[in-house]
Amino acid sequence: MATATLAMDDAQLAQAAADRAWKPRANQWAIALTVTLATFMEVLDTSIANVALPHIAGALSASQDEATWVLTSYLVSNAVILPASAYLTTFIGRKRFYMICVVLFGISSMLCGLAPSLPMLIFFRVLQGAGGGGLAPSEQAILADTFSPKQRGQAFALYGLAVVCAPAIGPTLGGWITDNYNWRWIFFINVPIALISLYLTNRLVEDPPHIRREVAESKRGGLKLDLFGFGLLASGFGSLEFILDKGQEDDWFGSHVIAFFTTLCVVSLVTLIVWELYQLKIEKRPILNLTLFRRKTFAIPFVLMFVLGFTLYGTTVLIPQMVQTLLGYTAELAGLVISPGGLCIMLMMPVVGILVGKVDPRWLICYGFTVLAVSMVMMHTFSLGSSFKYIMWVRVFQASGLAFLFIPINTLTYVGVPREQNNDVSGLTNLARNIGGSVGTAFVATMLSRGQQRHEAVMVRDMLPASEAFRNQVNRLKGLFPGGGNGAAGGFGGKPTGNAHSAQAFIYSQLHRQSAMLAYMDIIAIFAVFCICMVPLVLSIGKSKPAGGDAPAH
């Protein structure tokens, strides 16, 4: 008995040593570029369709509100597949799962471009989101297995270019394609990229030994999908994404639909947690590996990734919207305001990738959040008279901080995690970023609408005929609007010249713009507080050596 136990221990040690020594046959950077190609394409599709919605609505005889389902349908199906990708990989292998996702994404992209009606387009977008949901977590897990811990920072730098830069350039690229060609081409451009990605993945990517063992074990035990758990996951995260995307539009809990989906979301997610803990107790493979949250080096970076998504997507929505609605920028100029920030991230990512292997990731993250908080303070100085150059450089400074967050956070999540759980880590961290992005976008929309109403209600108290300052301002301005025919009755203080109604309308329009700007400042202040609060949270992780060490034994 003792001899058998010793033999089993020796076999396990040999297997662990073989897992650590495994390296893909193809060049690791060729593999990294291959998997980044499809991920960039997928993340780009989360934002590229935004500016094309009016064109889609007009071409398919739909209203603007109906056309927003083109975005919602994609995000909902994407949110369902993201956390389940590691579980599905167990049954069919990571390479095969990744290739199936690329095929589904490519075919559905072509069908989206050919869609003859809005319902068909929404259905194809659901398929596209399902295919795209598995790409980002699969790529991150492939990179984690392909590169040694010492090189992961540089590999994640390449991955970061895809998931951080793509949302920033998506609206600009989508607007250019829509203006110069046709909205259908924002979907057609995915097809050749998907074909190239599929070919290169088949030639270069391979599953590591631990993935092949998992697949072999699942085949021996038979295909036993946890349909109940998957149903809970789909209803929980699907409902959450729907609530975040449609909440402000439907007045949140003033809508019975939003209230219903909120109840469904809470019940589904709570039941899912209980069910997954039960699956662990009976030693079955859970869809969500909740044991990862026992590790401080995973749980805290999970929160940090959520805040990063919250801030990144929130500011990417906020800045273009602010300059277009308040400063009168065109869509192209609004894109040019944030594009240099994307360029800054592209230049900084390789530098941070090298630093991760030499400096404690905690200090890099602290620096990133501090820069982000300082940039928010600088954004708080924006006014209706701010110049293009000033806004652009503040965004560049902000982007330099974002570059110091993505790679170190991802690197920390893998500290002490066995290779067998790399897929689970990538699925959950990508889920945190995506849900954080959706919360950030919904937060900006809600706070802007309600904050503007609040500030306007306060400021309008001084715009009454009884206010001497208001009467004087109208009398000063009405001379600038001649031809109103108001006569003495139209002015204040018996001065008959000018158009008093036009003067009052001008003052109100300025009040409307100022109240909107104050609402933007409120949002920016909250972002700043969130960012600076992350610094002590990062330091609570405890000292961890740079990612240059060897992988832990499994």
TIDOSE-261533 format. One record per residue (C-alpha): x, y negated, z negated; residue number from 1. Coordinates in nm, 3 decimals, always signed. Last residue first. Layout:
# residues N
(rec (X Y Z) NUM)
...
//
This chain:
# residues 554
(rec (+0.131 -2.198 +0.892) 554)
(rec (+0.470 -2.355 +0.835) 553)
(rec (+0.469 -2.731 +0.848) 552)
(rec (+0.575 -2.900 +1.167) 551)
(rec (+0.925 -3.028 +1.155) 550)
(rec (+0.997 -3.381 +1.057) 549)
(rec (+1.007 -3.690 +1.274) 548)
(rec (+0.664 -3.816 +1.193) 547)
(rec (+0.796 -4.059 +0.937) 546)
(rec (+0.777 -3.945 +0.574) 545)
(rec (+0.463 -3.993 +0.377) 544)
(rec (+0.427 -4.205 +0.065) 543)
(rec (+0.082 -4.217 -0.089) 542)
(rec (-0.256 -4.257 +0.077) 541)
(rec (-0.347 -4.540 -0.162) 540)
(rec (-0.133 -4.779 +0.045) 539)
(rec (-0.377 -4.748 +0.336) 538)
(rec (-0.675 -4.834 +0.113) 537)
(rec (-0.488 -5.137 -0.020) 536)
(rec (-0.450 -5.263 +0.341) 535)
(rec (-0.802 -5.170 +0.460) 534)
(rec (-0.962 -5.456 +0.265) 533)
(rec (-0.779 -5.705 +0.491) 532)
(rec (-0.954 -5.563 +0.798) 531)
(rec (-1.307 -5.558 +0.656) 530)
(rec (-1.270 -5.915 +0.526) 529)
(rec (-1.153 -6.037 +0.869) 528)
(rec (-1.443 -5.864 +1.047) 527)
(rec (-1.684 -6.034 +0.805) 526)
(rec (-1.530 -6.373 +0.885) 525)
(rec (-1.561 -6.304 +1.260) 524)
(rec (-1.932 -6.228 +1.221) 523)
(rec (-1.993 -6.551 +1.029) 522)
(rec (-1.797 -6.747 +1.292) 521)
(rec (-2.017 -6.602 +1.569) 520)
(rec (-2.327 -6.716 +1.376) 519)
(rec (-2.174 -7.064 +1.341) 518)
(rec (-2.122 -7.072 +1.719) 517)
(rec (-2.488 -6.977 +1.773) 516)
(rec (-2.600 -7.253 +1.538) 515)
(rec (-2.380 -7.499 +1.728) 514)
(rec (-2.523 -7.395 +2.064) 513)
(rec (-2.885 -7.427 +1.946) 512)
(rec (-2.812 -7.763 +1.777) 511)
(rec (-2.661 -7.886 +2.102) 510)
(rec (-2.972 -7.774 +2.292) 509)
(rec (-3.186 -7.949 +2.030) 508)
(rec (-2.996 -8.276 +2.075) 507)
(rec (-3.040 -8.255 +2.453) 506)
(rec (-3.412 -8.185 +2.417) 505)
(rec (-3.447 -8.487 +2.187) 504)
(rec (-3.269 -8.707 +2.442) 503)
(rec (-3.486 -8.570 +2.724) 502)
(rec (-3.799 -8.649 +2.525) 501)
(rec (-3.670 -8.998 +2.442) 500)
(rec (-3.627 -9.094 +2.808) 499)
(rec (-3.475 -9.437 +2.833) 498)
(rec (-3.573 -9.790 +2.743) 497)
(rec (-3.873 -9.886 +2.527) 496)
(rec (-3.704 -9.955 +2.190) 495)
(rec (-3.981 -9.982 +1.931) 494)
(rec (-3.787 -9.819 +1.646) 493)
(rec (-3.804 -9.469 +1.798) 492)
(rec (-3.879 -9.421 +2.165) 491)
(rec (-4.154 -9.267 +2.375) 490)
(rec (-4.430 -9.506 +2.279) 489)
(rec (-4.231 -9.806 +2.400) 488)
(rec (-4.213 -9.671 +2.752) 487)
(rec (-4.196 -9.299 +2.813) 486)
(rec (-4.150 -9.319 +3.189) 485)
(rec (-3.873 -9.061 +3.189) 484)
(rec (-3.663 -9.238 +3.450) 483)
(rec (-3.345 -9.284 +3.253) 482)
(rec (-3.166 -9.009 +3.055) 481)
(rec (-2.839 -9.163 +2.927) 480)
(rec (-3.035 -9.445 +2.762) 479)
(rec (-3.206 -9.182 +2.554) 478)
(rec (-2.883 -9.097 +2.376) 477)
(rec (-2.841 -9.390 +2.139) 476)
(rec (-3.210 -9.409 +2.052) 475)
(rec (-3.219 -9.034 +1.986) 474)
(rec (-2.913 -9.060 +1.759) 473)
(rec (-3.065 -9.349 +1.567) 472)
(rec (-3.390 -9.159 +1.510) 471)
(rec (-3.197 -8.851 +1.388) 470)
(rec (-2.988 -9.057 +1.146) 469)
(rec (-3.304 -9.227 +1.015) 468)
(rec (-3.470 -8.894 +0.940) 467)
(rec (-3.848 -8.932 +0.919) 466)
(rec (-3.880 -8.835 +1.286) 465)
(rec (-3.740 -8.493 +1.190) 464)
(rec (-3.421 -8.323 +1.305) 463)
(rec (-3.257 -8.290 +0.962) 462)
(rec (-3.446 -7.974 +0.873) 461)
(rec (-3.338 -7.827 +1.209) 460)
(rec (-2.996 -7.743 +1.066) 459)
(rec (-3.120 -7.491 +0.809) 458)
(rec (-3.358 -7.306 +1.043) 457)
(rec (-3.090 -7.307 +1.316) 456)
(rec (-2.837 -7.149 +1.081) 455)
(rec (-3.076 -6.867 +0.993) 454)
(rec (-3.192 -6.807 +1.352) 453)
(rec (-2.832 -6.795 +1.473) 452)
(rec (-2.741 -6.552 +1.198) 451)
(rec (-3.030 -6.324 +1.288) 450)
(rec (-2.942 -6.292 +1.656) 449)
(rec (-2.566 -6.288 +1.608) 448)
(rec (-2.579 -6.050 +1.312) 447)
(rec (-2.785 -5.799 +1.507) 446)
(rec (-2.584 -5.800 +1.831) 445)
(rec (-2.245 -5.804 +1.652) 444)
(rec (-2.346 -5.521 +1.417) 443)
(rec (-2.481 -5.307 +1.703) 442)
(rec (-2.146 -5.338 +1.885) 441)
(rec (-1.948 -5.264 +1.570) 440)
(rec (-2.170 -4.967 +1.479) 439)
(rec (-2.123 -4.824 +1.829) 438)
(rec (-1.746 -4.871 +1.810) 437)
(rec (-1.731 -4.711 +1.465) 436)
(rec (-1.934 -4.417 +1.600) 435)
(rec (-1.680 -4.380 +1.882) 434)
(rec (-1.371 -4.418 +1.662) 433)
(rec (-1.499 -4.181 +1.392) 432)
(rec (-1.604 -3.922 +1.654) 431)
(rec (-1.257 -3.941 +1.808) 430)
(rec (-1.109 -3.871 +1.465) 429)
(rec (-1.351 -3.578 +1.412) 428)
(rec (-1.279 -3.406 +1.743) 427)
(rec (-0.902 -3.456 +1.723) 426)
(rec (-0.879 -3.311 +1.372) 425)
(rec (-1.095 -3.010 +1.458) 424)
(rec (-0.884 -2.933 +1.767) 423)
(rec (-0.564 -2.955 +1.560) 422)
(rec (-0.701 -2.705 +1.307) 421)
(rec (-0.510 -2.398 +1.427) 420)
(rec (-0.192 -2.607 +1.431) 419)
(rec (-0.205 -2.629 +1.053) 418)
(rec (-0.261 -2.981 +0.911) 417)
(rec (+0.010 -3.114 +0.679) 416)
(rec (+0.019 -3.455 +0.850) 415)
(rec (-0.212 -3.444 +1.155) 414)
(rec (-0.434 -3.737 +1.047) 413)
(rec (-0.125 -3.949 +0.980) 412)
(rec (-0.019 -3.948 +1.347) 411)
(rec (-0.362 -4.065 +1.461) 410)
(rec (-0.349 -4.359 +1.220) 409)
(rec (+0.010 -4.442 +1.324) 408)
(rec (-0.083 -4.440 +1.697) 407)
(rec (-0.405 -4.647 +1.682) 406)
(rec (-0.301 -4.914 +1.435) 405)
(rec (+0.011 -5.098 +1.552) 404)
(rec (-0.134 -5.162 +1.901) 403)
(rec (-0.438 -5.329 +1.741) 402)
(rec (-0.206 -5.587 +1.583) 401)
(rec (-0.061 -5.694 +1.920) 400)
(rec (-0.419 -5.713 +2.049) 399)
(rec (-0.501 -5.984 +1.793) 398)
(rec (-0.205 -6.193 +1.907) 397)
(rec (-0.321 -6.151 +2.269) 396)
(rec (-0.676 -6.249 +2.168) 395)
(rec (-0.544 -6.562 +1.998) 394)
(rec (-0.348 -6.634 +2.314) 393)
(rec (-0.661 -6.609 +2.535) 392)
(rec (-0.874 -6.831 +2.308) 391)
(rec (-0.607 -7.102 +2.307) 390)
(rec (-0.552 -7.090 +2.684) 389)
(rec (-0.923 -7.106 +2.767) 388)
(rec (-0.960 -7.418 +2.554) 387)
(rec (-1.171 -7.459 +2.241) 386)
(rec (-1.425 -7.744 +2.260) 385)
(rec (-1.730 -7.545 +2.152) 384)
(rec (-1.526 -7.433 +1.852) 383)
(rec (-1.286 -7.157 +1.759) 382)
(rec (-1.113 -7.203 +1.420) 381)
(rec (-1.257 -6.874 +1.289) 380)
(rec (-1.064 -6.702 +1.566) 379)
(rec (-0.744 -6.796 +1.379) 378)
(rec (-0.879 -6.633 +1.063) 377)
(rec (-0.969 -6.328 +1.275) 376)
(rec (-0.611 -6.323 +1.408) 375)
(rec (-0.485 -6.322 +1.048) 374)
(rec (-0.705 -6.019 +0.969) 373)
(rec (-0.581 -5.830 +1.276) 372)
(rec (-0.220 -5.915 +1.197) 371)
(rec (-0.275 -5.782 +0.843) 370)
(rec (-0.448 -5.470 +0.979) 369)
(rec (-0.154 -5.394 +1.208) 368)
(rec (+0.111 -5.465 +0.944) 367)
(rec (-0.062 -5.234 +0.697) 366)
(rec (-0.085 -4.966 +0.968) 365)
(rec (+0.287 -4.996 +1.044) 364)
(rec (+0.365 -4.984 +0.672) 363)
(rec (+0.159 -4.667 +0.628) 362)
(rec (+0.326 -4.500 +0.927) 361)
(rec (+0.659 -4.490 +0.736) 360)
(rec (+0.917 -4.600 +0.993) 359)
(rec (+1.143 -4.402 +1.229) 358)
(rec (+0.919 -4.165 +1.428) 357)
(rec (+0.630 -4.411 +1.426) 356)
(rec (+0.867 -4.681 +1.555) 355)
(rec (+0.908 -4.504 +1.892) 354)
(rec (+0.534 -4.485 +1.957) 353)
(rec (+0.499 -4.843 +1.831) 352)
(rec (+0.735 -4.960 +2.108) 351)
(rec (+0.553 -4.745 +2.368) 350)
(rec (+0.217 -4.900 +2.261) 349)
(rec (+0.338 -5.262 +2.264) 348)
(rec (+0.347 -5.319 +2.641) 347)
(rec (+0.008 -5.158 +2.708) 346)
(rec (-0.143 -5.338 +2.408) 345)
(rec (-0.018 -5.673 +2.542) 344)
(rec (-0.170 -5.596 +2.884) 343)
(rec (-0.505 -5.529 +2.716) 342)
(rec (-0.478 -5.864 +2.538) 341)
(rec (-0.400 -6.029 +2.871) 340)
(rec (-0.738 -5.891 +2.994) 339)
(rec (-0.944 -6.055 +2.716) 338)
(rec (-0.975 -6.409 +2.853) 337)
(rec (-0.950 -6.292 +3.215) 336)
(rec (-1.271 -6.092 +3.173) 335)
(rec (-1.454 -6.402 +3.054) 334)
(rec (-1.318 -6.589 +3.356) 333)
(rec (-1.457 -6.320 +3.590) 332)
(rec (-1.796 -6.313 +3.416) 331)
(rec (-1.816 -6.692 +3.457) 330)
(rec (-1.745 -6.914 +3.159) 329)
(rec (-2.011 -7.158 +3.035) 328)
(rec (-1.858 -7.226 +2.693) 327)
(rec (-2.152 -7.109 +2.481) 326)
(rec (-2.306 -6.811 +2.666) 325)
(rec (-2.004 -6.697 +2.866) 324)
(rec (-1.732 -6.773 +2.609) 323)
(rec (-1.928 -6.609 +2.325) 322)
(rec (-2.028 -6.296 +2.520) 321)
(rec (-1.671 -6.242 +2.640) 320)
(rec (-1.538 -6.273 +2.280) 319)
(rec (-1.804 -6.070 +2.096) 318)
(rec (-1.815 -5.749 +2.300) 317)
(rec (-1.440 -5.679 +2.285) 316)
(rec (-1.447 -5.809 +1.927) 315)
(rec (-1.700 -5.543 +1.820) 314)
(rec (-1.539 -5.266 +2.026) 313)
(rec (-1.198 -5.313 +1.863) 312)
(rec (-1.325 -5.402 +1.515) 311)
(rec (-1.567 -5.111 +1.465) 310)
(rec (-1.335 -4.869 +1.645) 309)
(rec (-1.049 -4.970 +1.411) 308)
(rec (-1.286 -4.954 +1.111) 307)
(rec (-1.384 -4.596 +1.203) 306)
(rec (-1.018 -4.505 +1.259) 305)
(rec (-0.936 -4.639 +0.912) 304)
(rec (-1.214 -4.430 +0.758) 303)
(rec (-1.077 -4.114 +0.924) 302)
(rec (-0.725 -4.227 +0.822) 301)
(rec (-0.852 -4.212 +0.459) 300)
(rec (-1.000 -3.861 +0.488) 299)
(rec (-0.709 -3.710 +0.682) 298)
(rec (-0.401 -3.792 +0.472) 297)
(rec (-0.620 -3.767 +0.160) 296)
(rec (-0.677 -3.402 +0.244) 295)
(rec (-1.004 -3.260 +0.110) 294)
(rec (-1.173 -3.418 +0.413) 293)
(rec (-1.023 -3.146 +0.633) 292)
(rec (-1.244 -2.890 +0.456) 291)
(rec (-1.539 -3.038 +0.649) 290)
(rec (-1.450 -2.840 +0.961) 289)
(rec (-1.753 -2.928 +1.172) 288)
(rec (-1.895 -2.648 +1.388) 287)
(rec (-1.816 -2.399 +1.112) 286)
(rec (-1.643 -2.063 +1.182) 285)
(rec (-1.786 -1.810 +0.939) 284)
(rec (-1.640 -1.725 +0.599) 283)
(rec (-1.969 -1.688 +0.406) 282)
(rec (-1.876 -1.993 +0.199) 281)
(rec (-1.755 -2.185 +0.504) 280)
(rec (-2.091 -2.132 +0.676) 279)
(rec (-2.265 -2.252 +0.358) 278)
(rec (-2.059 -2.571 +0.363) 277)
(rec (-2.162 -2.618 +0.727) 276)
(rec (-2.530 -2.573 +0.639) 275)
(rec (-2.517 -2.826 +0.353) 274)
(rec (-2.343 -3.081 +0.576) 273)
(rec (-2.589 -3.016 +0.862) 272)
(rec (-2.887 -3.055 +0.628) 271)
(rec (-2.760 -3.400 +0.525) 270)
(rec (-2.695 -3.489 +0.890) 269)
(rec (-3.037 -3.371 +1.013) 268)
(rec (-3.237 -3.535 +0.731) 267)
(rec (-3.057 -3.868 +0.773) 266)
(rec (-3.086 -3.869 +1.154) 265)
(rec (-3.451 -3.761 +1.161) 264)
(rec (-3.543 -4.034 +0.911) 263)
(rec (-3.355 -4.291 +1.119) 262)
(rec (-3.519 -4.153 +1.435) 261)
(rec (-3.865 -4.206 +1.287) 260)
(rec (-3.788 -4.558 +1.158) 259)
(rec (-3.645 -4.654 +1.500) 258)
(rec (-3.961 -4.531 +1.675) 257)
(rec (-4.190 -4.696 +1.419) 256)
(rec (-4.027 -5.032 +1.497) 255)
(rec (-4.000 -5.300 +1.229) 254)
(rec (-3.720 -5.083 +1.098) 253)
(rec (-3.480 -5.215 +1.362) 252)
(rec (-3.631 -5.498 +1.567) 251)
(rec (-3.662 -5.285 +1.886) 250)
(rec (-3.368 -5.450 +2.072) 249)
(rec (-3.167 -5.467 +1.750) 248)
(rec (-3.203 -5.094 +1.688) 247)
(rec (-3.166 -4.963 +2.045) 246)
(rec (-2.795 -4.875 +2.060) 245)
(rec (-2.736 -4.810 +1.691) 244)
(rec (-3.057 -4.610 +1.651) 243)
(rec (-2.990 -4.403 +1.967) 242)
(rec (-2.634 -4.325 +1.851) 241)
(rec (-2.763 -4.210 +1.512) 240)
(rec (-3.039 -4.001 +1.671) 239)
(rec (-2.785 -3.818 +1.890) 238)
(rec (-2.555 -3.773 +1.590) 237)
(rec (-2.823 -3.605 +1.379) 236)
(rec (-3.035 -3.434 +1.646) 235)
(rec (-2.733 -3.285 +1.823) 234)
(rec (-2.556 -3.184 +1.501) 233)
(rec (-2.869 -3.022 +1.361) 232)
(rec (-2.921 -2.831 +1.687) 231)
(rec (-2.556 -2.721 +1.686) 230)
(rec (-2.595 -2.591 +1.332) 229)
(rec (-2.906 -2.393 +1.426) 228)
(rec (-2.742 -2.263 +1.744) 227)
(rec (-2.435 -2.133 +1.566) 226)
(rec (-2.305 -1.947 +1.870) 225)
(rec (-2.239 -1.577 +1.831) 224)
(rec (-2.054 -1.457 +2.141) 223)
(rec (-1.928 -1.114 +2.040) 222)
(rec (-1.691 -1.027 +1.755) 221)
(rec (-1.422 -0.899 +1.990) 220)
(rec (-1.472 -1.201 +2.217) 219)
(rec (-1.443 -1.441 +1.922) 218)
(rec (-1.118 -1.273 +1.816) 217)
(rec (-0.970 -1.301 +2.168) 216)
(rec (-1.067 -1.669 +2.188) 215)
(rec (-0.907 -1.742 +1.851) 214)
(rec (-0.592 -1.552 +1.950) 213)
(rec (-0.561 -1.749 +2.275) 212)
(rec (-0.594 -2.076 +2.081) 211)
(rec (-0.321 -1.967 +1.836) 210)
(rec (-0.089 -1.871 +2.124) 209)
(rec (-0.098 -2.216 +2.293) 208)
(rec (-0.338 -2.273 +2.585) 207)
(rec (-0.192 -2.385 +2.916) 206)
(rec (-0.188 -2.710 +3.116) 205)
(rec (+0.022 -2.753 +3.431) 204)
(rec (-0.138 -2.599 +3.742) 203)
(rec (-0.506 -2.587 +3.641) 202)
(rec (-0.479 -2.929 +3.477) 201)
(rec (-0.318 -3.073 +3.791) 200)
(rec (-0.598 -2.951 +4.018) 199)
(rec (-0.878 -3.062 +3.785) 198)
(rec (-0.723 -3.404 +3.728) 197)
(rec (-0.690 -3.463 +4.103) 196)
(rec (-1.053 -3.360 +4.158) 195)
(rec (-1.175 -3.575 +3.867) 194)
(rec (-0.985 -3.877 +4.001) 193)
(rec (-1.141 -3.821 +4.345) 192)
(rec (-1.493 -3.817 +4.189) 191)
(rec (-1.463 -4.099 +3.935) 190)
(rec (-1.462 -4.373 +4.203) 189)
(rec (-1.815 -4.265 +4.302) 188)
(rec (-1.963 -4.382 +3.971) 187)
(rec (-1.861 -4.750 +3.981) 186)
(rec (-1.919 -4.716 +4.356) 185)
(rec (-2.296 -4.696 +4.308) 184)
(rec (-2.299 -5.061 +4.193) 183)
(rec (-2.208 -5.171 +4.546) 182)
(rec (-1.907 -5.338 +4.707) 181)
(rec (-1.756 -5.677 +4.625) 180)
(rec (-1.975 -5.797 +4.336) 179)
(rec (-2.038 -5.451 +4.187) 178)
(rec (-1.674 -5.345 +4.216) 177)
(rec (-1.550 -5.671 +4.060) 176)
(rec (-1.807 -5.657 +3.778) 175)
(rec (-1.723 -5.296 +3.695) 174)
(rec (-1.351 -5.375 +3.687) 173)
(rec (-1.402 -5.668 +3.450) 172)
(rec (-1.651 -5.475 +3.232) 171)
(rec (-1.418 -5.171 +3.206) 170)
(rec (-1.092 -5.360 +3.140) 169)
(rec (-1.130 -5.377 +2.762) 168)
(rec (-1.300 -5.037 +2.721) 167)
(rec (-1.011 -4.873 +2.914) 166)
(rec (-0.730 -5.039 +2.716) 165)
(rec (-0.790 -4.869 +2.381) 164)
(rec (-0.883 -4.512 +2.481) 163)
(rec (-0.647 -4.471 +2.777) 162)
(rec (-0.345 -4.668 +2.657) 161)
(rec (-0.381 -4.492 +2.322) 160)
(rec (-0.324 -4.154 +2.488) 159)
(rec (+0.007 -4.278 +2.623) 158)
(rec (+0.105 -4.408 +2.280) 157)
(rec (-0.019 -4.078 +2.134) 156)
(rec (+0.260 -3.904 +2.326) 155)
(rec (+0.520 -4.148 +2.193) 154)
(rec (+0.401 -4.095 +1.834) 153)
(rec (+0.384 -3.720 +1.886) 152)
(rec (+0.755 -3.695 +1.965) 151)
(rec (+0.887 -3.608 +1.616) 150)
(rec (+0.583 -3.392 +1.540) 149)
(rec (+0.677 -3.180 +1.847) 148)
(rec (+0.474 -3.235 +2.161) 147)
(rec (+0.245 -2.989 +2.343) 146)
(rec (+0.025 -2.900 +2.043) 145)
(rec (-0.058 -3.258 +1.941) 144)
(rec (-0.086 -3.359 +2.308) 143)
(rec (-0.338 -3.082 +2.379) 142)
(rec (-0.536 -3.178 +2.066) 141)
(rec (-0.555 -3.543 +2.178) 140)
(rec (-0.656 -3.438 +2.528) 139)
(rec (-0.930 -3.207 +2.400) 138)
(rec (-1.066 -3.482 +2.173) 137)
(rec (-1.082 -3.728 +2.468) 136)
(rec (-1.228 -3.489 +2.730) 135)
(rec (-1.509 -3.313 +2.543) 134)
(rec (-1.756 -3.600 +2.539) 133)
(rec (-1.704 -3.676 +2.909) 132)
(rec (-1.893 -3.370 +3.028) 131)
(rec (-2.185 -3.435 +2.794) 130)
(rec (-2.182 -3.805 +2.884) 129)
(rec (-2.196 -3.720 +3.256) 128)
(rec (-2.482 -3.478 +3.200) 127)
(rec (-2.678 -3.746 +3.012) 126)
(rec (-2.584 -3.993 +3.288) 125)
(rec (-2.735 -3.753 +3.542) 124)
(rec (-3.065 -3.761 +3.354) 123)
(rec (-3.056 -4.143 +3.331) 122)
(rec (-2.990 -4.170 +3.706) 121)
(rec (-3.280 -3.935 +3.778) 120)
(rec (-3.514 -4.142 +3.562) 119)
(rec (-3.389 -4.463 +3.734) 118)
(rec (-3.454 -4.346 +4.089) 117)
(rec (-3.268 -4.232 +4.402) 116)
(rec (-2.950 -4.120 +4.219) 115)
(rec (-2.661 -4.083 +4.468) 114)
(rec (-2.402 -4.262 +4.254) 113)
(rec (-2.523 -4.080 +3.944) 112)
(rec (-2.499 -3.750 +4.137) 111)
(rec (-2.133 -3.820 +4.216) 110)
(rec (-2.063 -3.896 +3.851) 109)
(rec (-2.252 -3.579 +3.750) 108)
(rec (-2.022 -3.370 +3.971) 107)
(rec (-1.705 -3.533 +3.832) 106)
(rec (-1.810 -3.517 +3.464) 105)
(rec (-1.926 -3.156 +3.489) 104)
(rec (-1.601 -3.053 +3.662) 103)
(rec (-1.386 -3.244 +3.410) 102)
(rec (-1.580 -3.093 +3.115) 101)
(rec (-1.543 -2.742 +3.261) 100)
(rec (-1.168 -2.807 +3.300) 99)
(rec (-1.138 -2.911 +2.934) 98)
(rec (-1.332 -2.605 +2.814) 97)
(rec (-1.113 -2.377 +3.027) 96)
(rec (-0.796 -2.534 +2.889) 95)
(rec (-0.925 -2.526 +2.531) 94)
(rec (-1.034 -2.164 +2.524) 93)
(rec (-1.381 -2.019 +2.584) 92)
(rec (-1.518 -1.932 +2.241) 91)
(rec (-1.299 -2.133 +2.002) 90)
(rec (-1.305 -2.433 +2.236) 89)
(rec (-1.678 -2.469 +2.166) 88)
(rec (-1.607 -2.532 +1.796) 87)
(rec (-1.335 -2.789 +1.868) 86)
(rec (-1.563 -2.975 +2.111) 85)
(rec (-1.859 -2.994 +1.870) 84)
(rec (-1.766 -3.334 +1.720) 83)
(rec (-1.751 -3.504 +2.062) 82)
(rec (-2.039 -3.313 +2.229) 81)
(rec (-2.325 -3.489 +2.048) 80)
(rec (-2.175 -3.840 +2.061) 79)
(rec (-2.128 -3.815 +2.440) 78)
(rec (-2.492 -3.709 +2.486) 77)
(rec (-2.606 -4.020 +2.296) 76)
(rec (-2.357 -4.260 +2.457) 75)
(rec (-2.449 -4.162 +2.813) 74)
(rec (-2.825 -4.186 +2.753) 73)
(rec (-2.786 -4.527 +2.585) 72)
(rec (-2.592 -4.686 +2.873) 71)
(rec (-2.829 -4.594 +3.158) 70)
(rec (-3.112 -4.647 +2.907) 69)
(rec (-3.024 -5.017 +2.936) 68)
(rec (-3.198 -5.011 +3.277) 67)
(rec (-3.540 -4.990 +3.113) 66)
(rec (-3.476 -5.314 +2.926) 65)
(rec (-3.362 -5.489 +3.246) 64)
(rec (-3.679 -5.381 +3.426) 63)
(rec (-3.677 -5.118 +3.700) 62)
(rec (-3.714 -5.124 +4.078) 61)
(rec (-3.410 -4.898 +4.140) 60)
(rec (-3.199 -5.160 +4.321) 59)
(rec (-3.301 -5.444 +4.090) 58)
(rec (-3.238 -5.251 +3.767) 57)
(rec (-2.904 -5.120 +3.895) 56)
(rec (-2.795 -5.472 +3.996) 55)
(rec (-2.897 -5.616 +3.655) 54)
(rec (-2.717 -5.324 +3.480) 53)
(rec (-2.387 -5.364 +3.668) 52)
(rec (-2.217 -5.561 +3.390) 51)
(rec (-2.252 -5.277 +3.141) 50)
(rec (-2.166 -4.992 +3.381) 49)
(rec (-1.790 -5.012 +3.320) 48)
(rec (-1.825 -4.982 +2.940) 47)
(rec (-1.851 -4.614 +2.843) 46)
(rec (-1.729 -4.518 +3.191) 45)
(rec (-1.379 -4.645 +3.116) 44)
(rec (-1.357 -4.393 +2.832) 43)
(rec (-1.419 -4.112 +3.083) 42)
(rec (-1.172 -4.232 +3.349) 41)
(rec (-0.901 -4.291 +3.087) 40)
(rec (-0.965 -3.941 +2.953) 39)
(rec (-0.936 -3.788 +3.302) 38)
(rec (-0.594 -3.943 +3.368) 37)
(rec (-0.466 -3.893 +3.013) 36)
(rec (-0.481 -3.513 +3.059) 35)
(rec (-0.249 -3.519 +3.359) 34)
(rec (-0.014 -3.786 +3.223) 33)
(rec (+0.044 -3.583 +2.905) 32)
(rec (+0.098 -3.259 +3.101) 31)
(rec (+0.359 -3.429 +3.321) 30)
(rec (+0.516 -3.563 +3.001) 29)
(rec (+0.539 -3.209 +2.859) 28)
(rec (+0.713 -3.067 +3.165) 27)
(rec (+0.554 -2.733 +3.248) 26)
(rec (+0.626 -2.405 +3.064) 25)
(rec (+0.447 -2.514 +2.747) 24)
(rec (+0.640 -2.472 +2.421) 23)
(rec (+0.594 -2.215 +2.147) 22)
(rec (+0.853 -2.214 +1.867) 21)
(rec (+0.603 -2.312 +1.598) 20)
(rec (+0.357 -2.044 +1.709) 19)
(rec (+0.634 -1.782 +1.724) 18)
(rec (+0.740 -1.868 +1.368) 17)
(rec (+0.380 -1.837 +1.251) 16)
(rec (+0.349 -1.497 +1.422) 15)
(rec (+0.674 -1.378 +1.266) 14)
(rec (+0.553 -1.492 +0.925) 13)
(rec (+0.219 -1.318 +0.980) 12)
(rec (+0.392 -0.997 +1.088) 11)
(rec (+0.626 -1.007 +0.787) 10)
(rec (+0.329 -1.056 +0.555) 9)
(rec (+0.148 -0.764 +0.717) 8)
(rec (+0.457 -0.542 +0.678) 7)
(rec (+0.485 -0.644 +0.314) 6)
(rec (+0.120 -0.556 +0.259) 5)
(rec (+0.163 -0.221 +0.431) 4)
(rec (+0.469 -0.141 +0.218) 3)
(rec (+0.280 -0.237 -0.098) 2)
(rec (+0.000 +0.000 +0.000) 1)
//
